[in-house]
Amino acid sequence: MQATVRSFDPVTRSGSVFLDDGSVLEFGTRAFDAGPLRLLRSGQRVNLVVSGGEIAYVTLSTFPVPD
């Protein structure tokens, strides 16, 4: 699933994204730390893995998501 970064806090390593339908989902430290990223900026396109209704993995849209 793809989304656009809405906000990101580099201290807590958590934030929120806009899905393509305009809805907002939040992600926590665990989802950010699961990927290879160091930082996100508002407006960046990202790939997400959602599990149990929560974002479990976030990375840039140019990076593959785990299987």
mmCIF file of the C-alpha atoms, coordinates in Angstrom:
data_MODEL
# 
_entry.id   MODEL 
# 
loop_
_atom_site.group_PDB 
_atom_site.id 
_atom_site.type_symbol 
_atom_site.label_atom_id 
_atom_site.label_alt_id 
_atom_site.label_comp_id 
_atom_site.label_asym_id 
_atom_site.label_entity_id 
_atom_site.label_seq_id 
_atom_site.pdbx_PDB_ins_code 
_atom_site.Cartn_x 
_atom_site.Cartn_y 
_atom_site.Cartn_z 
_atom_site.occupancy 
_atom_site.B_iso_or_equiv 
_atom_site.pdbx_formal_charge 
_atom_site.auth_seq_id 
_atom_site.auth_comp_id 
_atom_site.auth_asym_id 
_atom_site.auth_atom_id 
_atom_site.pdbx_PDB_model_num 
ATOM 1  C CA . MET A 1 1  ? 0.000  0.000   0.000  1.00 0.00 ? 1  MET A CA 1 
ATOM 2  C CA . GLN A 1 2  ? 1.268  3.491   -0.777 1.00 0.00 ? 2  GLN A CA 1 
ATOM 3  C CA . ALA A 1 3  ? 0.743  6.732   1.100  1.00 0.00 ? 3  ALA A CA 1 
ATOM 4  C CA . THR A 1 4  ? 2.132  10.256  1.530  1.00 0.00 ? 4  THR A CA 1 
ATOM 5  C CA . VAL A 1 5  ? 3.872  11.383  4.706  1.00 0.00 ? 5  VAL A CA 1 
ATOM 6  C CA . ARG A 1 6  ? 1.721  13.831  6.647  1.00 0.00 ? 6  ARG A CA 1 
ATOM 7  C CA . SER A 1 7  ? 4.008  14.294  9.640  1.00 0.00 ? 7  SER A CA 1 
ATOM 8  C CA . PHE A 1 8  ? 7.105  12.762  11.184 1.00 0.00 ? 8  PHE A CA 1 
ATOM 9  C CA . ASP A 1 9  ? 8.756  13.341  14.572 1.00 0.00 ? 9  ASP A CA 1 
ATOM 10 C CA . PRO A 1 10 ? 12.458 12.434  14.419 1.00 0.00 ? 10 PRO A CA 1 
ATOM 11 C CA . VAL A 1 11 ? 12.689 12.274  18.225 1.00 0.00 ? 11 VAL A CA 1 
ATOM 12 C CA . THR A 1 12 ? 9.966  9.638   18.665 1.00 0.00 ? 12 THR A CA 1 
ATOM 13 C CA . ARG A 1 13 ? 10.419 8.220   15.126 1.00 0.00 ? 13 ARG A CA 1 
ATOM 14 C CA . SER A 1 14 ? 6.652  8.147   14.670 1.00 0.00 ? 14 SER A CA 1 
ATOM 15 C CA . GLY A 1 15 ? 4.216  10.043  12.506 1.00 0.00 ? 15 GLY A CA 1 
ATOM 16 C CA . SER A 1 16 ? 1.221  9.885   10.235 1.00 0.00 ? 16 SER A CA 1 
ATOM 17 C CA . VAL A 1 17 ? 0.440  9.402   6.549  1.00 0.00 ? 17 VAL A CA 1 
ATOM 18 C CA . PHE A 1 18 ? -2.323 10.268  4.114  1.00 0.00 ? 18 PHE A CA 1 
ATOM 19 C CA . LEU A 1 19 ? -3.667 7.278   2.223  1.00 0.00 ? 19 LEU A CA 1 
ATOM 20 C CA . ASP A 1 20 ? -4.612 7.859   -1.406 1.00 0.00 ? 20 ASP A CA 1 
ATOM 21 C CA . ASP A 1 21 ? -8.280 8.126   -0.389 1.00 0.00 ? 21 ASP A CA 1 
ATOM 22 C CA . GLY A 1 22 ? -7.409 11.037  1.952  1.00 0.00 ? 22 GLY A CA 1 
ATOM 23 C CA . SER A 1 23 ? -7.742 9.151   5.218  1.00 0.00 ? 23 SER A CA 1 
ATOM 24 C CA . VAL A 1 24 ? -5.034 9.499   7.849  1.00 0.00 ? 24 VAL A CA 1 
ATOM 25 C CA . LEU A 1 25 ? -3.194 6.632   9.546  1.00 0.00 ? 25 LEU A CA 1 
ATOM 26 C CA . GLU A 1 26 ? -0.608 6.958   12.289 1.00 0.00 ? 26 GLU A CA 1 
ATOM 27 C CA . PHE A 1 27 ? 2.520  4.840   12.639 1.00 0.00 ? 27 PHE A CA 1 
ATOM 28 C CA . GLY A 1 28 ? 4.650  4.251   15.681 1.00 0.00 ? 28 GLY A CA 1 
ATOM 29 C CA . THR A 1 29 ? 8.324  3.793   16.370 1.00 0.00 ? 29 THR A CA 1 
ATOM 30 C CA . ARG A 1 30 ? 8.155  0.046   15.768 1.00 0.00 ? 30 ARG A CA 1 
ATOM 31 C CA . ALA A 1 31 ? 6.871  0.483   12.193 1.00 0.00 ? 31 ALA A CA 1 
ATOM 32 C CA . PHE A 1 32 ? 9.525  3.089   11.367 1.00 0.00 ? 32 PHE A CA 1 
ATOM 33 C CA . ASP A 1 33 ? 12.367 1.094   12.943 1.00 0.00 ? 33 ASP A CA 1 
ATOM 34 C CA . ALA A 1 34 ? 11.335 -2.030  10.996 1.00 0.00 ? 34 ALA A CA 1 
ATOM 35 C CA . GLY A 1 35 ? 12.491 -0.361  7.778  1.00 0.00 ? 35 GLY A CA 1 
ATOM 36 C CA . PRO A 1 36 ? 15.844 0.992   6.601  1.00 0.00 ? 36 PRO A CA 1 
ATOM 37 C CA . LEU A 1 37 ? 15.027 4.698   6.957  1.00 0.00 ? 37 LEU A CA 1 
ATOM 38 C CA . ARG A 1 38 ? 16.638 7.391   9.091  1.00 0.00 ? 38 ARG A CA 1 
ATOM 39 C CA . LEU A 1 39 ? 14.251 10.272  8.362  1.00 0.00 ? 39 LEU A CA 1 
ATOM 40 C CA . LEU A 1 40 ? 11.004 11.136  6.621  1.00 0.00 ? 40 LEU A CA 1 
ATOM 41 C CA . ARG A 1 41 ? 9.768  14.470  5.290  1.00 0.00 ? 41 ARG A CA 1 
ATOM 42 C CA . SER A 1 42 ? 6.224  15.683  4.770  1.00 0.00 ? 42 SER A CA 1 
ATOM 43 C CA . GLY A 1 43 ? 5.085  14.971  1.221  1.00 0.00 ? 43 GLY A CA 1 
ATOM 44 C CA . GLN A 1 44 ? 7.309  11.937  0.640  1.00 0.00 ? 44 GLN A CA 1 
ATOM 45 C CA . ARG A 1 45 ? 5.694  8.891   -0.921 1.00 0.00 ? 45 ARG A CA 1 
ATOM 46 C CA . VAL A 1 46 ? 6.058  5.740   1.147  1.00 0.00 ? 46 VAL A CA 1 
ATOM 47 C CA . ASN A 1 47 ? 5.203  2.059   0.980  1.00 0.00 ? 47 ASN A CA 1 
ATOM 48 C CA . LEU A 1 48 ? 3.395  0.573   3.958  1.00 0.00 ? 48 LEU A CA 1 
ATOM 49 C CA . VAL A 1 49 ? 2.687  -2.868  5.308  1.00 0.00 ? 49 VAL A CA 1 
ATOM 50 C CA . VAL A 1 50 ? -0.491 -2.932  7.361  1.00 0.00 ? 50 VAL A CA 1 
ATOM 51 C CA . SER A 1 51 ? -1.116 -5.775  9.791  1.00 0.00 ? 51 SER A CA 1 
ATOM 52 C CA . GLY A 1 52 ? -4.051 -6.038  12.151 1.00 0.00 ? 52 GLY A CA 1 
ATOM 53 C CA . GLY A 1 53 ? -5.279 -2.580  11.145 1.00 0.00 ? 53 GLY A CA 1 
ATOM 54 C CA . GLU A 1 54 ? -1.973 -0.921  12.095 1.00 0.00 ? 54 GLU A CA 1 
ATOM 55 C CA . ILE A 1 55 ? 1.034  0.138   10.059 1.00 0.00 ? 55 ILE A CA 1 
ATOM 56 C CA . ALA A 1 56 ? 3.726  -2.455  10.721 1.00 0.00 ? 56 ALA A CA 1 
ATOM 57 C CA . TYR A 1 57 ? 6.395  -1.273  8.257  1.00 0.00 ? 57 TYR A CA 1 
ATOM 58 C CA . VAL A 1 58 ? 7.114  1.987   6.481  1.00 0.00 ? 58 VAL A CA 1 
ATOM 59 C CA . THR A 1 59 ? 9.733  2.699   3.818  1.00 0.00 ? 59 THR A CA 1 
ATOM 60 C CA . LEU A 1 60 ? 10.218 4.929   0.790  1.00 0.00 ? 60 LEU A CA 1 
ATOM 61 C CA . SER A 1 61 ? 8.176  4.082   -2.279 1.00 0.00 ? 61 SER A CA 1 
ATOM 62 C CA . THR A 1 62 ? 11.376 3.250   -4.164 1.00 0.00 ? 62 THR A CA 1 
ATOM 63 C CA . PHE A 1 63 ? 12.334 0.527   -1.659 1.00 0.00 ? 63 PHE A CA 1 
ATOM 64 C CA . PRO A 1 64 ? 10.748 -2.936  -1.625 1.00 0.00 ? 64 PRO A CA 1 
ATOM 65 C CA . VAL A 1 65 ? 8.608  -4.053  1.286  1.00 0.00 ? 65 VAL A CA 1 
ATOM 66 C CA . PRO A 1 66 ? 9.319  -7.372  2.994  1.00 0.00 ? 66 PRO A CA 1 
ATOM 67 C CA . ASP A 1 67 ? 7.375  -10.408 1.809  1.00 0.00 ? 67 ASP A CA 1 
# 
